[in-house]
């Protein structure tokens, strides 16, 4: 990664969402590309240890970025405000928002209310972006191709709502070098754990799913983190209001 044209040394990233395989991969990839990242999550059992390991890697590789864990939920406007205050105090400026909270939505989630919180968080960060005339917003959401694996209304409505949000943000701020895009992800090991929470073998569980849905091919966490890093970087300056579908070409199921 050191010799890659994709460099994030001048970026400070805020990421919110569940502590899972995808967000771990994003934390690792973004810091290896040089970004400083504040991860907001109320997952207290493993996230702090993972963040410590990220920072230990920086002791060996000086060009890596640093990471901080902000142990707060993001379920209300006041919590969003508190989290942003802690982020400013711990990592300073903000250049990128990676919102992975939709990957934690489940069958009980009221999508319109959850999307409203995503929109509220983005709006709170917009002033930081406008002050420097640059900013990146990246949403991660389950792809519609998973509507036979996860609840249909959840994936369909979630993907549509986040895409609408990205397009609205684009219409408002595209002339000020602020972009908003969606990474729509296919089946991952995280998905398998959501479908089979008691699984003792991810391979066996995936084979069970693939027998029913042969069009689904496993998407690697690293591929998702690279797509997210690209949309967070200067390389994607002309790309906004768009959806990057990481599904190995799987189509929306009827």
Secondary structure, DSSP 8 states (H G I E B T S, - for coil): -TT-S---TT-EEEEEE--SHHHHHHHHHHHHTT-EEEEE----SSHHHHHHHHHHHHHH-TTS--EEEE-----SHHHHHHHHHHHHHHH----EEEEEGGGG--TT--HHHHHHHHHHHHHHHHHHHHHHT-EEEEEEEE-GGGTTTS-HHHHHHHHHHHHHHHHHHHHHHGGGTEEEEEEEE---HHHHHHH-TT-S-HHHHHHHHHHH-TT-----HHHHHHHHHHHHSGGGTT--S-EEEESTT-----
